[in-house]
């Protein structure tokens, strides 16, 4: 696409500059539309934190608590010295899956 205002640039150079300007304008438009949709960067950050907390951290906390409970039960049963306690824990708590 040839511009109406000429600055004595070579056609290839002018086309490259026009492509660059168009890319910059597209990027500006994209960023502007993102901000309008999400209002502020703080809103985006809050939504990301909320998503991670509700979908990731709760599962991790529950898994860690479950493992901690298993270790507490094994310790109370003295499973380190009593292999029968380890066997019963495995059979009743884990369903013999270990």
C-alpha positions as CSV (number, residue, x, y, z in Angstrom):
1,X,0.0,0.0,0.0
2,X,1.5,3.3,-1.1
3,X,1.0,6.4,1.0
4,X,0.0,9.7,-0.5
5,X,2.7,11.6,1.3
6,X,6.1,10.7,0.0
7,X,9.4,11.2,1.7
8,X,11.7,9.8,-1.0
9,X,11.9,6.4,0.7
10,X,12.4,3.3,-1.3
11,X,9.1,1.4,-1.7
12,X,10.4,-1.6,0.3
13,X,11.5,0.7,3.2
14,X,8.2,2.5,3.2
15,X,6.2,-0.7,3.2
16,X,8.3,-2.0,6.1
17,X,7.7,1.2,8.1
18,X,3.9,1.0,7.3
19,X,3.9,-2.7,8.6
20,X,5.6,-1.7,11.8
21,X,3.2,1.2,12.4
22,X,0.3,-1.1,11.8
23,X,1.6,-3.7,14.2
24,X,2.1,-1.0,16.9
25,X,-1.4,0.3,16.4
26,X,-2.8,-3.2,16.6
27,X,-0.9,-3.9,19.8
28,X,-2.2,-0.6,21.3
29,X,-5.7,-1.5,20.3
30,X,-5.4,-4.9,21.9
31,X,-4.0,-3.6,25.2
32,X,-6.7,-0.9,25.3
33,X,-9.4,-3.4,24.8
34,X,-7.9,-5.7,27.5
35,X,-7.9,-2.8,30.0
36,X,-11.4,-1.8,29.2
37,X,-12.6,-5.4,29.6
38,X,-10.8,-6.0,32.9
39,X,-10.9,-2.4,34.2
40,X,-7.5,-2.5,36.0
41,X,-4.4,-4.6,36.4
42,X,-5.3,-5.0,40.1
43,X,-8.6,-6.7,39.1
44,X,-6.7,-9.1,36.9
45,X,-4.3,-9.9,39.7
46,X,-7.1,-10.4,42.2
47,X,-8.9,-12.7,39.8
48,X,-5.7,-14.8,39.2
49,X,-5.1,-15.1,42.9
50,X,-8.7,-16.1,43.6
51,X,-8.5,-18.7,40.8
52,X,-5.3,-20.2,42.1
53,X,-6.5,-20.2,45.7
54,X,-9.8,-21.9,44.9
55,X,-8.5,-24.4,42.3
56,X,-5.0,-25.2,43.4
57,X,-4.2,-24.3,47.0
58,X,-7.2,-26.0,48.6
59,X,-6.4,-29.3,46.9
60,X,-2.8,-29.0,48.1
61,X,-3.8,-28.2,51.7
62,X,-6.2,-31.1,51.8
63,X,-3.5,-33.5,50.4
64,X,-0.9,-32.3,52.9
65,X,-3.4,-32.6,55.8
66,X,-4.3,-36.2,54.7
67,X,-0.6,-37.1,54.6
68,X,0.0,-35.5,58.0
69,X,-2.9,-37.5,59.5
70,X,-1.5,-40.7,58.0
71,X,1.9,-40.0,59.6
72,X,0.3,-39.2,62.9
73,X,-1.6,-42.5,62.9
74,X,1.4,-44.5,61.9
75,X,3.4,-42.8,64.7
76,X,0.8,-43.5,67.3
77,X,0.6,-47.1,66.3
78,X,4.4,-47.4,66.5
79,X,4.5,-48.7,63.0
80,X,8.3,-48.2,62.8
81,X,8.7,-51.0,65.3
82,X,5.5,-52.9,64.8
83,X,5.1,-54.3,61.3
84,X,1.6,-55.6,62.1
85,X,0.5,-52.0,62.8
86,X,1.8,-51.0,59.4
87,X,0.0,-53.9,57.8
88,X,-3.3,-53.0,59.5
89,X,-2.9,-49.3,58.6
90,X,-2.3,-50.2,55.0
91,X,-5.2,-52.6,54.9
92,X,-7.8,-50.4,56.6
93,X,-6.8,-46.9,55.8
94,X,-5.3,-47.2,52.3
95,X,-7.3,-50.3,51.3
96,X,-4.2,-52.3,50.7
97,X,-3.1,-50.0,47.8
98,X,0.5,-49.3,48.8
